[in-house]
């Protein structure tokens, strides 16, 4: 069974999530929800899914970047984005700290706004403290693309969409991005002029 992913405009996407009580972590009910979220994310070829995106106002995200997703990108873009595969993880009651370093613009999409993307500035490095699905404390220091994924999904827990952070001049359909802009620097795309 797959869950319905809420799309932009649904109030669930703007409602801040609540922490999951420690007594509920590790329950069979939460384990089932995590499993359904994993299957839904994979079915949509996503790398992250937050509970508010499936209408659940709780602090839970699932993330995974599979090798076959990365293979589609190309070696140059993989290196530029510091993107590498990582196994499935469920993270609960997350706290994000941005670490010192630059903010980087790359294009992002979202399962709740299918078919569109835009350049979004994100911190290159973050630290996330959370609990895993068994209630064990987890501390992640993430760089590059994983850092971006974590920031994107944690934004969902706070009722924030990438459209709130994007450069509006770069917002476009995925189809036109692929046709005209995919190999151009963000600075060129901002001008809207193809040289």
HUVENVEN-V525663 format. One record per residue. N is the residue number from 1. OMEGA is omega in whole degrees, -180 to 180 (none if undefined). NEAR is the number of other ideal C-beta (glycine too) atoms within 10 Angstrom. Layout:
BEGIN
[[N/OMEGA/NEAR] [N/OMEGA/NEAR]]
END
This chain:
BEGIN
[[1/176/7] [2/179/13] [3/176/18] [4/176/10] [5/179/21] [6/179/17] [7/-175/13] [8/-175/13] [9/178/9] [10/-177/15] [11/180/10] [12/-178/17] [13/180/21] [14/-179/14] [15/178/13] [16/-179/12] [17/179/22] [18/176/13] [19/176/14] [20/179/19] [21/-176/9] [22/179/11] [23/180/8] [24/180/13] [25/-180/19] [26/179/15] [27/180/13] [28/179/7] [29/179/8] [30/178/18] [31/178/14] [32/179/11] [33/179/20] [34/179/20] [35/178/14] [36/177/16] [37/178/24] [38/-179/17] [39/179/14] [40/178/20] [41/-179/25] [42/-180/16] [43/-180/11] [44/-177/13] [45/179/11] [46/176/22] [47/179/24] [48/177/24] [49/178/26] [50/-177/28] [51/177/25] [52/179/27] [53/176/27] [54/173/21] [55/180/15] [56/-176/18] [57/-179/14] [58/-178/19] [59/-179/23] [60/172/29] [61/170/29] [62/-179/26] [63/177/24] [64/174/19] [65/-173/19] [66/-180/14] [67/-179/8] [68/175/9] [69/-177/14] [70/180/18] [71/-179/11] [72/-172/9] [73/-176/14] [74/-173/12] [75/-177/9] [76/-180/9] [77/177/15] [78/179/16] [79/-179/12] [80/-177/14] [81/-176/16] [82/-176/16] [83/179/20] [84/-179/14] [85/171/13] [86/-175/16] [87/179/8] [88/175/13] [89/169/17] [90/-179/23] [91/-172/23] [92/175/24] [93/-171/20] [94/171/21] [95/-176/11] [96/172/20] [97/174/11] [98/-179/14] [99/-180/13] [100/180/7] [101/-174/12] [102/169/8] [103/-175/10] [104/176/18] [105/169/18] [106/179/17] [107/177/20] [108/169/20] [109/-179/18] [110/178/24] [111/179/20] [112/176/23] [113/-172/18] [114/175/12] [115/-179/9] [116/175/19] [117/180/22] [118/175/23] [119/-177/23] [120/175/25] [121/178/13] [122/175/22] [123/-179/20] [124/-176/17] [125/178/17] [126/172/21] [127/179/15] [128/172/21] [129/-176/14] [130/172/22] [131/175/21] [132/-176/15] [133/178/19] [134/180/11] [135/178/16] [136/179/10] [137/-179/9] [138/173/15] [139/179/9] [140/168/18] [141/-172/12] [142/176/22] [143/172/15] [144/-172/19] [145/177/22] [146/176/23] [147/180/25] [148/-180/25] [149/180/22] [150/180/24] [151/180/21] [152/-177/23] [153/178/26] [154/172/22] [155/179/19] [156/180/24] [157/180/23] [158/178/15] [159/-177/16] [160/175/16] [161/179/16] [162/178/24] [163/176/16] [164/-176/11] [165/-172/16] [166/167/19] [167/-174/14] [168/179/9] [169/-178/13] [170/-178/18] [171/-177/16] [172/175/20] [173/178/11] [174/-179/14] [175/-180/10] [176/174/12] [177/-180/19] [178/-176/12] [179/-171/10] [180/-161/13] [181/-166/19] [182/-178/13] [183/-177/10] [184/176/14] [185/-180/9] [186/-179/18] [187/178/9] [188/-179/13] [189/179/22] [190/-180/15] [191/-178/10] [192/-177/11] [193/177/7] [194/-178/9] [195/none/5]]
END
